[in-house]
Amino acid sequence: MGFSLEFLKNPIQIGSPFPSSQSFAKLMVDYAKLQSNSTIVELGPGTGSVTNQIIKQMPCDSLFFAIEINEVLYKNFKNNYPETIIYHGTANDIKKYLKMHNRSQVDCIISAIPWATLSIDLQQELFSEIYDVIAPGGTFITIALLIGTFFSRGKKFKQLLDSNFQLVNRTPIVWKNLPPAIAYICRK
């Protein structure tokens, strides 16, 4: 109930009244091919459905941490995943947290940022910080609620991806996710 309540308090920040389904989370992480990644960051882990899949699939010697903007979700996540590193912050803080781990680049970022709800300026600001830290050949995977892909902000975000990444693909629609969603898989 905490996730849905946080959505009602701040729908622009949370983006959906429901956390990602396990089938959608698995699909996203399968596309990430984490077996060859040494630095993995999750943006907006929420309840941890994607985190579960990352933990199952990442190499044991990888650095993995998450960044959550919502204080309630951050505290709940910290209690539910005490072994996982999580920071209370925004995507703008990613360089600071990487520096704390003596890293400057990321091999894979998996994001649940609700891009279609953000202003174009904020999309560009956050995307710039994220893109700067993705290593050459690295992967950026982000959730896109199907309905959001039809809105102007959702379309603008897709253009931002297309104009920056060498390759942008999308997953099949996961109709069992509430609401239905896709993920963009981007390679730098």
N, C-alpha and C positions, 0 to 999 in steps of 0.2 A: 504493500500500500504506500510505502514511503516514496517510491518512484513516481507514482501517479499523482500523489499530493504535491510533490515538488514541481511536476509539470503544471499543475493548476496554479501554483504560486508564480511560476515563471516559464510560460510556454515557449518563449523565444529562446531561452537558454537551454531548455531540456529538449524541445523539438518534437517529442512524441509522448503520449500518455502511457505507453507501454515500453518496457525494455526490449532489446532485440531477442528474438527467439533463439533457442539453442541451434536449430537447423540453419538459421541465417548466420549466426556467429560462426558455426563450423565452416560454412561455405566461404565466408570472408577469410578466415585464417587458412583454410586449404589453399586459396589463391595466393596467399602471402609466401608460401613455400619457405617457412621459417628454418628449415634444416640447415640452411647456409648463412644464416644471419647471426651476427655477434652483438648488435645493438638494436633493440626493439623498443618502441615507445607506443603506448596506447593513449589516445586523447579522448577524454570523456568515457571512462569505463562504466559509469552508472552503477548497475547492480553486479557487474562482473561476468555477464554471459559470454562476452568475447574473451575476457581475461581467462576464463576456464579453458577455452580452446587454445589460447596462446601458451598457457602453462603446459598443456598436454603435448604441444607440438614443437616448442622451442628447444634448441640444444641446451644441455645443462650448463654449459660454460658461457651462455649469452648474458648480456646485461639487459634486463627488462625493467622498465618502470612505467607508471601511469600518471597522468595529470588530470585532475578533476576540478572543475570550477565551482560546482555546487557544494556548499559546506556540509549539508546533511548527507548527500550521497558520498562525499569524501569520508566522513566519519563512519558511515555504515560499511563502506568498502574496507576501510582500515580494520574494522572489527571482524569482517568476514574473511579477509585475506591478510592475516597478520604477517605472513612471510613475504608478501609482495610489496615492493617499494611503490608508494604513491605519494604524490605531492598535491597540495591544495593550491591551485593556480590556474593559469590559462595557457593556451598555446603560445602566447607571447613570451612565456617564461622558459620555453624549451631549451634555449641556449644556456641559460643559467643552470638548469638541472643537469644538462650534459656536462658542463664544465665541472660540476660537483663530482662527477664520475670520471674526470679526466678524458672526456670525449668531446669531439666537436662535430661529429657526423653520426647519422643514423642509417642503418641498413634498411629498416622497415618501420613505417609509421602506419598504425591502424587507427582511424579516426571515426568518432561518432558525433563530431561537431555538426549541428543542424544548419548546414550552409544556406539552405533556401529561406531560413527565417532571419538571416543576418543581413544588415545593410551591405551594399556593394563595397563601400569603403572599409567596413570591418572585415568582410570576406578577403579583400586584397591585403589588408594589414596582417591578418592571421596567416593567410596563405604564404605571404612573403617570408615570414619567420619560419614556417614549416619547410618551405621549399629550400631555403638557404642551408638547412642542416641535413637534407637528404643526400647521401653519398652518391657519386656517379654510379649508375647501375642499380641504385636503390629503388625501393618500392613505397608508394603511398597508396593506401586503400582507405576509401571513405564511404560511409553509408549515405545513401540518398533515398529518402522516402519517395515512393513512386509518385505520389501526388505533387511533391515539391519539384519534381523534374519538369512539370508543366508551367510552373510559375516563372515570372521574369527573373527573379533572383536565382532560382535553380538553374535556369538556362544560362545566366551570366556566369555562374560558378563553373558550369560545364565548359564554357568558352575559355575560362581562366585555366582550366586543366589542359584543354586541347592546345592552347597557345604556349604552354610551358613544358609539358612532358613530351618525350619522344613517342611514347605509346600510351594510349588511353583505351582501355576496354571496359566493358561492363558485364556484370554477372547476369545470369537469368533472373527474372523476377521471382522473388520468394513470396508467393501468395499467402502462405501460412503465417508469415510475420504480420504482426498487427502494429501499424498499418503495413500493407505490402511494401517491399523495399527492394532496391538493387544496391550494388556496391560498384564504385569505379575503381579499377585496378590500373595504376599509373606507374610507368617505369621512367626513371630519369636517364 
